Amino acid sequence: MTTDLKVREVSVGRASPLVLIAGPCVIENEESSLRAAEAIKKIAAGLQMGFIFKSSYTKDNRSKATAYTGPGLDVGLRILEKVKREIGVPVLSDVHCRYEVDAAAEVLDVLQIPAYLSQQTSLALAVGTAGKPVNIKKGQFIGPKEMKDSIGKIEHTGNRKIMLTERGSCFGYNSLVVDMRSFPILASFGYPVIFDVTHSVRIYGTPSSESAGGEPQYVPHLARAAVAAGCDGIFIEVHEDPQQAKCDACSMLPISYLEELLKELKEIDEIVRAKRMEE
């Protein structure tokens, strides 16, 4: 039985309406982060949808040494703290190694373990010990059943404030495929399940700044399918102008498209949850 997780005033889980985790892939500057958070909050509030702001202070898995990786831990956390304080929303970011955990836990409402690091034991134990809610992204190289071990590492610390995020699985060398069976499998572990739709349309091996690096036209299709399959939250990276973004320009959704998509997803979610109540 899934227990709903509270992230400040936002409730995530089987008994709660669909939650939105959204924001630019990486922090570009303070002004754009505040604008994005305010715009998304307004959309989510209009739909009565819980919202957690996501943006990374560092993206540590870039394909090139010269790629933009973000402002770094100290500056990035200061910006996220300001978003949290001035916009009034919970904030989430990736944590890449155990040495970042203490500083990140001082600011972040959710510590996120990136997909590439989903099996990193030392990181999981440090994140779990911090006692904050944890979002574990499923590695694209493992199946949903293998997430039980990652969960166990967090539980070993006594922390059961966990969310699990599906973000596609490797299919060949570059493409990802989303197996809809993943959602009930992940839900069977007893924690809320999120779907990261924009990373699921990335084509790896191609720089994220090039149009060939992603297929954002499939974001609505995958998002609708995942909500119908029973996910508890939707993770969407958005940007004011994705073509000018410094990271994942090829897969982020324009903020101007977000409201219409969320309206559709909310309608599907209401049907799914009503059906669940009958069972």
Protein Blocks (a to p, Z undefined) as FASTA:
>chain_A
ZZdddehjbccdjkbccdddeddfbafbfklmmmmmmmmmmmmmmnopacdddddfbdck
bfbfkbcebjbjklmmmmmmmmmmmnopacddddfbfklmmmmmmmmmbdcddfklmmgm
klmmmmmmnopacdddddfkbcfklmmmmmmmmmmnopacdcdddebjaehjlbccddfk
lmmmmmmnopacdddfklmmpcehiafkbmklpcfklmmmmmmmmmmnopabdcddddfb
lmlpcbhklmpccfklmmmmmmmmmmmmmmmmmmmmmZZ
